[in-house]
Amino acid sequence: IRSVEKVVDHRMIPNKIAQIIVSIFKQLAKSLEVLRDWREIVSITYWTILLWLAIALPTWLVILAFDLPLSFSDALFVMGWAAIGSVVPTPGGAAGAFHAATAGGLVFLNIPQEQAAAVSIAMHLVYFAPAVIFGLYYFVHGDISYSRFKNLLSSDLPVEDLSSEPVSPASG
């Protein structure tokens, strides 16, 4: 961290940007502290593998549902492309990048374009529908009102600063 501070302290970088750079490196260093304890590494590895399998299984099931001639390792390959596509920023949060990346992975595996497009739409539904359903359920049954939700969305304050606001019980 001191090396980064020395590099950005040469006044060639504006102070605000220098602070951001140093802050990012401090956060990275703090995050990497977990690597000092082998138990933490084992725990992280376990949960990572479990998460990958939790995503790979529905991917594999969609591939089986479409009767595609692909192996489980091919499903992992497609899952990787789907993951890349889901993090590509798109205007207005459009889903096109996910579909294009997923279909691209399938086309790479010699699946016809039309079938790859259909599979990518089904995968989108399988991946994201449960999160939407659970999100709506907990929004309706949770401890946040619609007006508080709107205030959170329109506020420039971090969530921690808003936590002192009174929470009204959800109606319904």
Secondary structure, 3 states (H helix, E strand, C coil): CHHHHHHHCCCCCCHHHHHHHHHHHHHHHHHHHHHHCHHHHHHHHHHHHHHHHHHHHHHHHHHHHCCCCCCHHHHHHHHHHHHHHHHCCCHHHCCHHHHHHHHHHHHHCCCCHHHHHHHHHHHHHHHHHHHHHHHHHHHHHCCCCHHHHHHHHHCCCCHHHHCCCCCCCCCC
